[in-house]
Amino acid sequence: MSNKASCKACSFYEDHAANAGTVAADAGLCRFNPPVSQPDANARGLWPVVTGSDWCGHFDGNNKAA
């Protein structure tokens, strides 16, 4: 795996500065899939929180997910 294959280099990664200090300093949101629903009907769905150095199988190396 190349060093470029990371969430931070993916076009579906949203740098989320508001998460700094609560999860990880480089926390962001993965916008590839829809938000995960919560068990309570009144709860909001949540986008997965990832760090910039995370990666997944959707990354294709062209600064976008496949």
N, C-alpha and C positions, 0 to 999 in steps of 0.2 A: 504494500500500500504506500502510495506517495504521501509526502507531508501535505500536499495540497488537498487531499481527500479528507476534508473536515467540514463540520457544520458551518464554521465561519466563512468558508469559501463557497457555500451553497447559496443559490438564489432564494431558497425557501427559508433561510435562517434570518430571524429578525433579532438584531442586537437589542437587548432589553435592559437598558441601564438601570431601570427601577428595581431589577432583581439583585443588583449588586449589594453584597453584604447579607442577603437573606438565603441565597442558595450557593452561589459561587460568584466570584468577581467578574467572570466572563460569561455569565448565564445569558441565555437567549431563548427564543421560542422557535420551535419547528413548525412551519406552516405548510408542510407537504400534505399531511393528512388532516381531516377535520378535527375539531376539538373533541376530547374524550368526554363523554357524558358522565354525570355524577349520579350516584344511586338515589339521591333525594330529588324529587320532581321539581322542587323550587331552587335547586342548586344550579349554578352556571356551569357550562362545559369549560374545560381547560385545555389550552394548547400544551403539548409536551414541552417541558423545560429541559434544555440541553446546554452543554458548555460548548464554546467555540472549537474545542479540540475533539469533541465527539464526532462520530461519523456513522453512516448507515449504508445499506445496500442501494439506496436510491441515488446516491451521488454518482455522477457520470464523468467527472473530471473536466467538464466544460462550463463550470460555474453555474450549474443548474442540476436539478434532480431529473432522473430518467422517468 
